[in-house]
């Protein structure tokens, strides 16, 4: 399973837009994708790393995008994400 992490904060317009794009793209990608949403306000370490770049999208822990999320680029990245062992077992 691929994990997509959306890092943002409440009352952030770009975060709301990123959330909508993530939901739209994930609904169309034929893979199991776990979406985790975290707020920089709940984690001082995340705040320190990302406060000036939110929203931030990580795919399996790796930076994919910040500030603006391109639907097409996100779709391509999710489709290309390396399948986990669980995904491979299900496909077999």
Number of C-alpha atoms within 10 A of each C-alpha: 16 19 17 22 21 23 24 29 20 11 8 12 12 18 22 15 13 26 19 13 19 21 11 13 17 20 12 9 13 9 15 15 16 14 16 12 13 16 17 19 13 10 10 12 11 15 18 10 11 16 18 11 14 23 26 23 26 16 20 17 11 11 12 17 19 21 14 16 21 13 16 11 12 19 18 12 13 24 14 9 15 13 16 10 10 10 14 11 9 7 8 5
